[in-house]
Amino acid sequence: QVQLVESGGGSVQPGGSLRLSCAASASGFSIGTMGWYRQAPGKQRELVALISKNGTTDYGGSVKGRFTIARVNALNTVYLQMNALKPEDTAVYYCYVNVWGDYWGQGTQVTVSS
């Protein structure tokens, strides 16, 4: 069984930064793609960023150039560095991990407001 623990969410002013972390309790598993999705109130869940085992990345169009995804395979951890945050980035951010199946974190709230 895989469990994901997210941290790093919070409130920040526009233009600020946050760093999200997601640690997977999947020791011994060969973890494939990891990443982040988000869902704002009244909106569908959307891709934020994905990163493969070998480091290939994919970003949603609205975050390109502002967010950076990274992973540390030895720690089964994926990070999301969020810079130049905008109010429209406000959402619940969900960690995603593929370990011979799809797993989701509990979500962490990110709020960007003045």
PyRosetta script that sets phi, psi and omega in degrees:
from pyrosetta import init, pose_from_sequence

init()
pose = pose_from_sequence("QVQLVESGGGSVQPGGSLRLSCAASASGFSIGTMGWYRQAPGKQRELVALISKNGTTDYGGSVKGRFTIARVNALNTVYLQMNALKPEDTAVYYCYVNVWGDYWGQGTQVTVSS")
pose.set_psi(1, 138.5)
pose.set_omega(1, -178.4)
pose.set_phi(2, -108.1)
pose.set_psi(2, 132.4)
pose.set_omega(2, 173.8)
pose.set_phi(3, -124.3)
pose.set_psi(3, 140.8)
pose.set_omega(3, -179.8)
pose.set_phi(4, -118.2)
pose.set_psi(4, 131.7)
pose.set_omega(4, 179.8)
pose.set_phi(5, -118.3)
pose.set_psi(5, 117.0)
pose.set_omega(5, -178.4)
pose.set_phi(6, -98.9)
pose.set_psi(6, 149.8)
pose.set_omega(6, 175.1)
pose.set_phi(7, -153.3)
pose.set_psi(7, 163.5)
pose.set_omega(7, 174.1)
pose.set_phi(8, 106.5)
pose.set_psi(8, -6.9)
pose.set_omega(8, 178.2)
pose.set_phi(9, -69.8)
pose.set_psi(9, 168.0)
pose.set_omega(9, 179.3)
pose.set_phi(10, 162.2)
pose.set_psi(10, -163.1)
pose.set_omega(10, -179.3)
pose.set_phi(11, -110.7)
pose.set_psi(11, 140.7)
pose.set_omega(11, -178.2)
pose.set_phi(12, -149.3)
pose.set_psi(12, 154.2)
pose.set_omega(12, 176.5)
pose.set_phi(13, -79.5)
pose.set_psi(13, 155.8)
pose.set_omega(13, 175.2)
pose.set_phi(14, -52.7)
pose.set_psi(14, 138.3)
pose.set_omega(14, -176.9)
pose.set_phi(15, 89.2)
pose.set_psi(15, -10.1)
pose.set_omega(15, -179.4)
pose.set_phi(16, -81.2)
pose.set_psi(16, -175.7)
pose.set_omega(16, -176.4)
pose.set_phi(17, -133.0)
pose.set_psi(17, 151.3)
pose.set_omega(17, 171.6)
pose.set_phi(18, -142.5)
pose.set_psi(18, 154.6)
pose.set_omega(18, 174.8)
pose.set_phi(19, -126.0)
pose.set_psi(19, 121.1)
pose.set_omega(19, 177.2)
pose.set_phi(20, -97.4)
pose.set_psi(20, 146.2)
pose.set_omega(20, 175.7)
pose.set_phi(21, -128.4)
pose.set_psi(21, 148.5)
pose.set_omega(21, 175.6)
pose.set_phi(22, -141.0)
pose.set_psi(22, 117.1)
pose.set_omega(22, 179.9)
pose.set_phi(23, -107.3)
pose.set_psi(23, 127.4)
pose.set_omega(23, -179.7)
pose.set_phi(24, -97.5)
pose.set_psi(24, 130.2)
pose.set_omega(24, 174.6)
pose.set_phi(25, -88.6)
pose.set_psi(25, 74.1)
pose.set_omega(25, -174.9)
pose.set_phi(26, -137.4)
pose.set_psi(26, 43.5)
pose.set_omega(26, 179.6)
pose.set_phi(27, -56.8)
pose.set_psi(27, 132.8)
pose.set_omega(27, 180.0)
pose.set_phi(28, 91.4)
pose.set_psi(28, -14.1)
pose.set_omega(28, 177.0)
pose.set_phi(29, -85.2)
pose.set_psi(29, 151.3)
pose.set_omega(29, 172.6)
pose.set_phi(30, -93.3)
pose.set_psi(30, 97.0)
pose.set_omega(30, -175.8)
pose.set_phi(31, -80.1)
pose.set_psi(31, 129.5)
pose.set_omega(31, 178.8)
pose.set_phi(32, -90.3)
pose.set_psi(32, -125.6)
pose.set_omega(32, -178.4)
pose.set_phi(33, -64.9)
pose.set_psi(33, 138.9)
pose.set_omega(33, 173.9)
pose.set_phi(34, -126.8)
pose.set_psi(34, 157.2)
pose.set_omega(34, 178.3)
pose.set_phi(35, 177.7)
pose.set_psi(35, -164.6)
pose.set_omega(35, -175.8)
pose.set_phi(36, -137.5)
pose.set_psi(36, 137.3)
pose.set_omega(36, 168.6)
pose.set_phi(37, -122.9)
pose.set_psi(37, 162.9)
pose.set_omega(37, 177.9)
pose.set_phi(38, -140.9)
pose.set_psi(38, 156.8)
pose.set_omega(38, 177.8)
pose.set_phi(39, -142.3)
pose.set_psi(39, 120.5)
pose.set_omega(39, 176.6)
pose.set_phi(40, -94.5)
pose.set_psi(40, 156.7)
pose.set_omega(40, 179.1)
pose.set_phi(41, -54.7)
pose.set_psi(41, 130.3)
pose.set_omega(41, 178.8)
pose.set_phi(42, 76.5)
pose.set_psi(42, 4.1)
pose.set_omega(42, -178.7)
pose.set_phi(43, -118.0)
pose.set_psi(43, 159.6)
pose.set_omega(43, 175.1)
pose.set_phi(44, -78.2)
pose.set_psi(44, 154.6)
pose.set_omega(44, 175.6)
pose.set_phi(45, -65.0)
pose.set_psi(45, 136.1)
pose.set_omega(45, -177.6)
pose.set_phi(46, -130.1)
pose.set_psi(46, 154.3)
pose.set_omega(46, 177.1)
pose.set_phi(47, -67.4)
pose.set_psi(47, 133.8)
pose.set_omega(47, 169.8)
pose.set_phi(48, -102.0)
pose.set_psi(48, -58.5)
pose.set_omega(48, -179.8)
pose.set_phi(49, -163.7)
pose.set_psi(49, 148.1)
pose.set_omega(49, 174.6)
pose.set_phi(50, -130.4)
pose.set_psi(50, 151.0)
pose.set_omega(50, 176.0)
pose.set_phi(51, -141.0)
pose.set_psi(51, 130.3)
pose.set_omega(51, -178.6)
pose.set_phi(52, -82.4)
pose.set_psi(52, 174.0)
pose.set_omega(52, 179.1)
pose.set_phi(53, -56.5)
pose.set_psi(53, -38.1)
pose.set_omega(53, -177.3)
pose.set_phi(54, -92.1)
pose.set_psi(54, 5.1)
pose.set_omega(54, 173.2)
pose.set_phi(55, 100.0)
pose.set_psi(55, 1.6)
pose.set_omega(55, 176.3)
pose.set_phi(56, -69.0)
pose.set_psi(56, 134.0)
pose.set_omega(56, -174.5)
pose.set_phi(57, -117.5)
pose.set_psi(57, 156.7)
pose.set_omega(57, 175.6)
pose.set_phi(58, -144.2)
pose.set_psi(58, 131.6)
pose.set_omega(58, -177.3)
pose.set_phi(59, -121.6)
pose.set_psi(59, 145.6)
pose.set_omega(59, 169.3)
pose.set_phi(60, -66.2)
pose.set_psi(60, 147.3)
pose.set_omega(60, -174.3)
pose.set_phi(61, -58.5)
pose.set_psi(61, -32.6)
pose.set_omega(61, -176.2)
pose.set_phi(62, -75.3)
pose.set_psi(62, -12.2)
pose.set_omega(62, -177.8)
pose.set_phi(63, -116.3)
pose.set_psi(63, -4.8)
pose.set_omega(63, 180.0)
pose.set_phi(64, -56.4)
pose.set_psi(64, 132.8)
pose.set_omega(64, 179.0)
pose.set_phi(65, 87.0)
pose.set_psi(65, -10.7)
pose.set_omega(65, -179.1)
pose.set_phi(66, -116.5)
pose.set_psi(66, -35.0)
pose.set_omega(66, -177.8)
pose.set_phi(67, -107.9)
pose.set_psi(67, 149.2)
pose.set_omega(67, 176.1)
pose.set_phi(68, -132.9)
pose.set_psi(68, 128.7)
pose.set_omega(68, 177.2)
pose.set_phi(69, -103.2)
pose.set_psi(69, 143.7)
pose.set_omega(69, 177.8)
pose.set_phi(70, -148.2)
pose.set_psi(70, 163.2)
pose.set_omega(70, 177.4)
pose.set_phi(71, -143.5)
pose.set_psi(71, 153.1)
pose.set_omega(71, 172.9)
pose.set_phi(72, -122.3)
pose.set_psi(72, 102.5)
pose.set_omega(72, -172.7)
pose.set_phi(73, -62.9)
pose.set_psi(73, -36.0)
pose.set_omega(73, -179.4)
pose.set_phi(74, -63.4)
pose.set_psi(74, -22.8)
pose.set_omega(74, -180.0)
pose.set_phi(75, -105.8)
pose.set_psi(75, 1.3)
pose.set_omega(75, -175.7)
pose.set_phi(76, 49.6)
pose.set_psi(76, 45.2)
pose.set_omega(76, -173.4)
pose.set_phi(77, -128.2)
pose.set_psi(77, 138.5)
pose.set_omega(77, 175.1)
pose.set_phi(78, -120.2)
pose.set_psi(78, 143.3)
pose.set_omega(78, -177.5)
pose.set_phi(79, -122.3)
pose.set_psi(79, 153.3)
pose.set_omega(79, 172.6)
pose.set_phi(80, -133.1)
pose.set_psi(80, 110.3)
pose.set_omega(80, 174.8)
pose.set_phi(81, -89.9)
pose.set_psi(81, 119.8)
pose.set_omega(81, -176.7)
pose.set_phi(82, -113.8)
pose.set_psi(82, 116.1)
pose.set_omega(82, 178.9)
pose.set_phi(83, -116.7)
pose.set_psi(83, 163.6)
pose.set_omega(83, 178.0)
pose.set_phi(84, 49.4)
pose.set_psi(84, 47.9)
pose.set_omega(84, -175.7)
pose.set_phi(85, -65.3)
pose.set_psi(85, 144.2)
pose.set_omega(85, -179.5)
pose.set_phi(86, -119.3)
pose.set_psi(86, 156.8)
pose.set_omega(86, 176.8)
pose.set_phi(87, -54.7)
pose.set_psi(87, -33.7)
pose.set_omega(87, 180.0)
pose.set_phi(88, -71.5)
pose.set_psi(88, -6.6)
pose.set_omega(88, 172.1)
pose.set_phi(89, -80.7)
pose.set_psi(89, -8.4)
pose.set_omega(89, 179.5)
pose.set_phi(90, -60.7)
pose.set_psi(90, 123.8)
pose.set_omega(90, -176.7)
pose.set_phi(91, -177.2)
pose.set_psi(91, 170.9)
pose.set_omega(91, 166.4)
pose.set_phi(92, -89.0)
pose.set_psi(92, 126.8)
pose.set_omega(92, -178.4)
pose.set_phi(93, -101.5)
pose.set_psi(93, 128.2)
pose.set_omega(93, -176.5)
pose.set_phi(94, -113.3)
pose.set_psi(94, 127.2)
pose.set_omega(94, 173.5)
pose.set_phi(95, -73.8)
pose.set_psi(95, 141.9)
pose.set_omega(95, 178.1)
pose.set_phi(96, -127.4)
pose.set_psi(96, 135.0)
pose.set_omega(96, 176.8)
pose.set_phi(97, -138.4)
pose.set_psi(97, 136.2)
pose.set_omega(97, 172.8)
pose.set_phi(98, -105.5)
pose.set_psi(98, 117.0)
pose.set_omega(98, 176.1)
pose.set_phi(99, -133.8)
pose.set_psi(99, 80.2)
pose.set_omega(99, -173.0)
pose.set_phi(100, 52.7)
pose.set_psi(100, 40.5)
pose.set_omega(100, -176.6)
pose.set_phi(101, 150.1)
pose.set_psi(101, 168.4)
pose.set_omega(101, -177.0)
pose.set_phi(102, -98.1)
pose.set_psi(102, 133.3)
pose.set_omega(102, 178.1)
pose.set_phi(103, -130.7)
pose.set_psi(103, 146.3)
pose.set_omega(103, -175.5)
pose.set_phi(104, -127.6)
pose.set_psi(104, 140.7)
pose.set_omega(104, 173.1)
pose.set_phi(105, -75.0)
pose.set_psi(105, 175.4)
pose.set_omega(105, -176.6)
pose.set_phi(106, -78.3)
pose.set_psi(106, -14.3)
pose.set_omega(106, -179.0)
pose.set_phi(107, 94.9)
pose.set_psi(107, 143.7)
pose.set_omega(107, 175.8)
pose.set_phi(108, -133.8)
pose.set_psi(108, 134.7)
pose.set_omega(108, -175.2)
pose.set_phi(109, -79.0)
pose.set_psi(109, 130.8)
pose.set_omega(109, 171.0)
pose.set_phi(110, -119.2)
pose.set_psi(110, 122.7)
pose.set_omega(110, -179.6)
pose.set_phi(111, -123.0)
pose.set_psi(111, 125.5)
pose.set_omega(111, 179.4)
pose.set_phi(112, -118.1)
pose.set_psi(112, 112.2)
pose.set_omega(112, -178.0)
pose.set_phi(113, -156.8)
pose.set_psi(113, 160.5)
pose.set_omega(113, 177.7)
pose.set_phi(114, -83.7)
pose.dump_pdb("model.pdb")
